[in-house]
Amino acid sequence: MDLFEENLPVIETFKGTCCGVVLYQRAEGDPHICFDILGEDDGNWFLARNGASTCWLYDLQIQMGLAMNYLQTDTAIEPYEWGFRLKDA
C-alpha cells in the first residue's frame, strides 16, 4: 500500500520514475473524479505537497497524458460539465 491510499478512494494511479497522478472519487455517493499529484521517495509514493524539481516536469507530463487518456477511454467513466465522473457511483 502506498502512503496516499489509506486516505483516498483510489480509482487508478499512473506512476512514472518520480512523479505520478492518482485519480480518485471525491466522496462516497459523489461520482465526480478528482486528481492529485504523486511524488516518489525511496520506493514510497505519497501526495506531493512540497513541489518537485523541474527535472521531473516531463515525467509528470507523461503521467498526466496517461491519466487523461484513461478518463477519455474507460467505459465506466463519462465526461460531464465539471470534468469526468463514474457512471455507476
C-alpha positions in Angstrom: 0.0 0.0 0.0 1.3 3.5 -0.9 1.1 6.3 1.7 -1.8 8.0 -0.1 -4.0 5.0 -0.5 -5.4 4.9 3.1 -6.9 8.3 2.7 -8.4 8.2 -0.8 -11.0 6.1 -2.7 -8.5 5.4 -5.5 -9.8 4.7 -9.0 -6.4 4.5 -10.8 -2.8 5.6 -10.4 -0.2 6.4 -13.0 3.4 6.3 -11.8 6.5 7.4 -13.6 10.0 7.5 -12.4 9.4 10.1 -9.7 6.1 11.8 -10.5 2.6 10.3 -10.8 -1.1 11.0 -10.8 -3.8 9.5 -8.8 -7.5 9.6 -9.8 -10.0 9.2 -7.0 -13.7 9.5 -6.2 -14.4 12.8 -4.4 -16.6 11.2 -1.8 -18.9 8.3 -1.2 -22.1 8.9 -3.2 -20.4 11.6 -5.3 -19.3 10.3 -8.7 -17.0 13.2 -9.5 -13.5 12.2 -10.2 -10.6 14.3 -8.8 -6.9 14.0 -9.2 -3.8 14.7 -7.2 -0.1 14.7 -8.0 2.1 12.0 -6.5 5.8 12.0 -5.6 8.2 9.1 -5.0 10.9 8.8 -2.4 12.8 5.6 -1.6 10.1 3.5 -3.3 7.3 5.1 -1.4 4.6 7.1 -3.2 2.8 10.0 -1.4 0.7 13.0 -2.2 3.2 15.7 -3.4 2.5 18.7 -1.2 6.0 20.2 -1.3 6.6 20.5 -5.0 9.3 18.8 -7.0 12.4 19.6 -9.0 11.6 20.9 -12.5 13.7 18.0 -13.9 10.6 15.9 -13.3 8.2 18.0 -15.3 8.5 15.8 -18.4 7.8 12.7 -16.2 4.7 14.4 -14.8 3.5 15.4 -18.3 3.7 11.8 -19.4 1.7 10.6 -16.4 -0.9 13.4 -16.9 -1.3 12.3 -20.5 -1.9 8.7 -19.4 -4.4 9.8 -16.9 -6.3 11.9 -19.4 -6.3 9.0 -21.9 -7.7 6.7 -19.2 -10.5 9.2 -18.4 -11.4 9.5 -22.1 -11.4 5.8 -22.9 -12.6 3.9 -19.8 -16.2 2.8 -20.3 -17.0 3.2 -16.6 -16.3 6.9 -16.9 -18.1 9.7 -18.6 -17.4 13.4 -19.3 -19.8 16.0 -17.9 -20.0 19.7 -17.1 -17.4 19.6 -14.3 -14.8 17.1 -15.7 -15.3 13.4 -15.5 -17.5 11.2 -13.3 -18.1 7.5 -12.6 -21.2 6.3 -14.4 -22.5 3.9 -11.7 -21.3 5.5 -8.5 
